[in-house]
């Protein structure tokens, strides 16, 4: 292959990756060293199911794509064997899945990431991964809204129940008072 064709192929890779990075809401860079083919295949399937694109590229190509997508600060994390996972929709999906693999595989390591153009270090990506899912957050919100209403309804029901207990006692006292009144006459 001539050097011109190689250069064109590399430019196409950088352009494609730049477009993916620009459109993404979040992404994570990992050191994929030490992962078996079986685990890598399972990882890719899980990421694909979550709508995350995962690819292994040369650090120089990822760095150039980061520059083109205004994420140049990520270049400092591009050392060793790097892979990048990019999500267009869910800002937490890639971080969650990759953190799970990093916890189970000693040599698989999260390096850095980004969310909405903001660069995150390793700790930032791990903190992002620990955020509950969108459905979990909605459930917590609804539970927070429902809880005071439930407590109000429970309190009102207790008042009604207590009022209901007093009414029969008052009714029993009224006939007893009526019986006592004629006897006094």
C-alpha positions as CSV (number, residue, x, y, z in Angstrom):
1,X,0.0,0.0,0.0
2,X,1.4,3.4,-0.9
3,X,1.9,6.0,1.8
4,X,-0.8,8.2,0.2
5,X,-3.4,5.4,0.6
6,X,-2.3,4.8,4.2
7,X,-2.6,8.6,5.0
8,X,-6.0,8.7,3.4
9,X,-7.2,5.7,5.4
10,X,-5.9,7.3,8.6
11,X,-7.6,10.6,7.8
12,X,-10.9,8.8,7.2
13,X,-10.6,7.1,10.6
14,X,-9.9,10.4,12.3
15,X,-12.8,12.1,10.5
16,X,-15.2,9.3,11.4
17,X,-14.1,9.2,15.0
18,X,-14.2,13.1,15.2
19,X,-17.8,12.9,14.0
20,X,-18.7,10.3,16.6
21,X,-17.1,12.3,19.4
22,X,-18.8,15.5,18.3
23,X,-22.2,13.9,18.3
24,X,-21.7,12.0,21.6
25,X,-23.1,13.1,24.9
26,X,-20.5,11.0,26.8
27,X,-17.5,8.9,26.2
28,X,-14.9,6.8,28.2
29,X,-11.3,5.9,27.4
30,X,-10.0,2.7,28.8
31,X,-6.8,0.6,28.9
32,X,-8.1,-2.7,27.5
33,X,-4.9,-4.6,28.2
34,X,-5.3,-8.1,29.6
35,X,-8.9,-8.7,28.5
36,X,-9.5,-12.1,26.9
37,X,-11.3,-12.4,23.6
38,X,-14.3,-14.0,25.2
39,X,-14.7,-11.2,27.7
40,X,-14.0,-8.6,25.0
41,X,-16.7,-10.0,22.9
42,X,-19.2,-10.0,25.8
43,X,-18.2,-6.4,26.6
44,X,-18.7,-5.3,23.1
45,X,-22.1,-7.0,22.9
46,X,-23.2,-5.4,26.2
47,X,-22.0,-1.9,25.0
48,X,-23.8,-2.4,21.7
49,X,-27.0,-3.3,23.4
50,X,-26.8,-0.1,25.5
51,X,-26.3,2.0,22.3
52,X,-22.6,2.6,23.0
53,X,-20.0,2.4,20.2
54,X,-16.7,0.9,21.3
55,X,-13.5,0.8,19.2
56,X,-9.8,0.3,19.5
57,X,-7.7,2.8,17.7
58,X,-4.1,4.1,17.8
59,X,-3.6,6.8,20.4
60,X,-2.4,9.3,17.8
61,X,-5.6,8.8,15.8
62,X,-7.8,9.2,18.9
63,X,-5.8,12.3,19.9
64,X,-6.3,13.9,16.5
65,X,-10.0,13.1,16.7
66,X,-10.2,14.6,20.2
67,X,-8.6,17.8,18.9
68,X,-11.1,18.0,16.0
69,X,-14.0,17.5,18.5
70,X,-12.7,20.2,21.0
71,X,-11.8,17.5,23.5
72,X,-8.0,18.0,23.3
73,X,-7.6,17.7,27.1
74,X,-8.3,14.0,26.7
75,X,-5.0,13.5,24.9
76,X,-3.0,13.5,28.1
77,X,-4.7,10.1,29.0
78,X,-3.8,8.4,25.8
79,X,-1.0,6.1,26.8
80,X,-0.6,2.3,26.4
81,X,-3.4,0.3,24.8
82,X,-6.4,2.6,24.5
83,X,-10.0,2.0,23.5
84,X,-12.8,4.5,23.4
85,X,-16.5,4.0,24.1
86,X,-18.9,6.7,22.9
87,X,-22.6,7.1,23.6
88,X,-24.9,9.4,21.6
89,X,-27.9,9.1,24.0
90,X,-27.2,7.9,27.5
91,X,-24.4,9.8,29.3
92,X,-24.1,7.1,32.0
93,X,-24.3,3.8,30.0
94,X,-20.6,3.5,28.9
95,X,-19.3,4.5,32.3
96,X,-21.5,1.9,34.1
97,X,-20.6,-1.0,31.8
98,X,-16.9,-0.2,31.6
99,X,-16.7,0.3,35.4
100,X,-18.3,-3.1,35.9
101,X,-15.6,-4.7,33.7
102,X,-12.8,-2.7,35.3
103,X,-13.9,-4.0,38.7
104,X,-13.9,-7.6,37.5
105,X,-10.7,-7.5,35.4
106,X,-7.6,-6.3,37.2
107,X,-5.7,-5.1,34.1
108,X,-8.7,-3.4,32.5
109,X,-8.6,0.2,33.6
110,X,-10.7,3.3,33.1
111,X,-8.4,6.2,32.1
112,X,-10.7,9.2,31.6
113,X,-13.9,10.4,29.9
114,X,-16.2,13.3,29.0
115,X,-19.8,14.3,29.4
116,X,-21.3,17.1,27.4
117,X,-17.8,18.4,26.5
118,X,-16.5,18.4,30.1
119,X,-13.4,16.3,30.6
120,X,-13.6,13.8,33.5
121,X,-10.6,12.0,35.1
122,X,-10.8,8.4,36.3
123,X,-12.5,9.4,39.5
124,X,-15.0,11.5,37.7
125,X,-15.9,8.6,35.4
126,X,-16.3,6.3,38.3
127,X,-18.6,8.8,40.1
128,X,-20.6,9.1,36.9
129,X,-20.9,5.3,36.7
130,X,-22.3,5.2,40.3
131,X,-25.2,7.5,39.4
132,X,-28.5,5.5,39.4
133,X,-30.1,4.9,36.0
134,X,-32.7,7.3,34.6
135,X,-35.5,4.9,35.6
136,X,-34.0,4.7,39.1
137,X,-33.9,8.4,39.5
138,X,-37.5,8.8,38.2
139,X,-38.6,6.1,40.7
140,X,-36.9,8.0,43.5
141,X,-38.5,11.3,42.5
142,X,-41.9,9.7,42.3
143,X,-41.4,8.0,45.7
144,X,-40.4,11.4,47.1
145,X,-43.6,13.0,45.7
146,X,-45.8,10.1,46.8
147,X,-44.4,9.7,50.3
148,X,-45.9,13.0,51.8
149,X,-49.2,12.3,50.1
150,X,-49.3,8.8,51.4
151,X,-48.5,10.0,54.9
152,X,-51.3,12.6,54.6
153,X,-53.8,10.0,53.5
154,X,-52.7,7.7,56.3
155,X,-53.1,10.4,58.9
156,X,-56.5,11.4,57.6
157,X,-57.6,7.7,57.6
158,X,-56.4,7.5,61.2
159,X,-58.5,10.5,62.2
160,X,-61.5,9.0,60.4
161,X,-61.0,5.7,62.2
162,X,-60.6,7.4,65.5
163,X,-63.8,9.5,64.9
164,X,-65.6,6.4,63.9
165,X,-64.8,4.7,67.2
166,X,-66.0,7.7,69.2
167,X,-69.4,7.8,67.4
168,X,-70.6,4.4,68.6
169,X,-69.4,5.2,72.2
170,X,-71.4,8.4,72.0
171,X,-74.4,6.6,70.7
172,X,-74.2,4.1,73.6
173,X,-73.9,6.9,76.1
174,X,-77.0,8.6,74.6
175,X,-79.4,5.7,75.2
176,X,-78.0,5.1,78.6
177,X,-78.6,8.8,79.4
178,X,-82.2,8.5,78.1
179,X,-82.8,5.4,80.3
180,X,-81.4,7.2,83.3
181,X,-83.6,10.3,82.6
182,X,-87.0,8.4,82.8
183,X,-85.9,6.6,85.9
184,X,-85.1,9.9,87.6
185,X,-88.6,11.2,86.9
